């Protein structure tokens, strides 16, 4: 007899909208060169590891108590970082933090979406926007993009007018395409959304530190329905920390308090994030190196003969392949793990260290020879 008694998910009384769905699942394979989940390839510098150890040791002495429920010290430090890097003055009250920007998105959907409500994103885009929508009972609408993966503003406005969503996602730079939008696009979609019904516009800036364009954060001024979502997983090289945050009008921060779990952000997480923020300048130095490597990947992939989408992120979308999954497998056979996001004919590679990128470029050079 099988230890699970042959019982499957669908034998359980799960919610009907979850039946037959797959969980988020980027493969975690043990290969030499892992360029598949847009992680930062640089481990945290040793001085920061020391500082984290000190701060966590202090936090450990108080673990008999619940952590600061409002994470005030951390939100103040994050507001300082945003003010310094965008030139737009922000206060503790404008910032909220959670376990990764995925939890930020979940809290926003629990607050502004939910049963009987809907959210729209312009696809291909970050698949979790749709998955978290479903998980919170929010209807999901797949909006369009142009063939070059930019947002077709007129078509997007029409989709918003037609479906009247409660939440609008704009991912800039977009994952998996790397495409960023300008302020005019955000303002046009914001206006369309507010005309259709009072709704929340979320600009997901997970990769903005890698962009050629400035952050869209100053647009929140005078627009309480506009939210910027950020993360320490990419630019701060701290995907394992699980720290995401948002910047918005203080009323939005008050609103998500209605759904956040009490003490959701552990004292260890808060201490670690504070230590990382003390080393912002060093970490942003790695971002500059990664931007140079990203631009090199774009140029070299084009020189090899691939079609490459312009990138403002720490990854590059390239193709075209008659069969993207087969190409993914052949690159993996050469010891390099990239990502097949299901975009027809295309794959995505994360910018790694110069040596990792060289290994990747060698692999796709060989593949090109084999396929032409
Ligand atoms: N937004 C986008 C666009 C992403 O690509 C990701 C991670 N892949 C996230 C949000 C979530 O990141 P985290 O939860 O680690 O902050």
Boltz pocket constraint, residues with backbone or C-beta under 6 A from the ligand:
constraints:
  - pocket:
      binder: B
      contacts: [[A, 37], [A, 38], [A, 99], [A, 100], [A, 101], [A, 102], [A, 103], [A, 126], [A, 171], [A, 173], [A, 174], [A, 175], [A, 204], [A, 206], [A, 207], [A, 230], [A, 231], [A, 232], [A, 233], [A, 239], [A, 242], [A, 243], [A, 244]]
      max_distance: 6.0
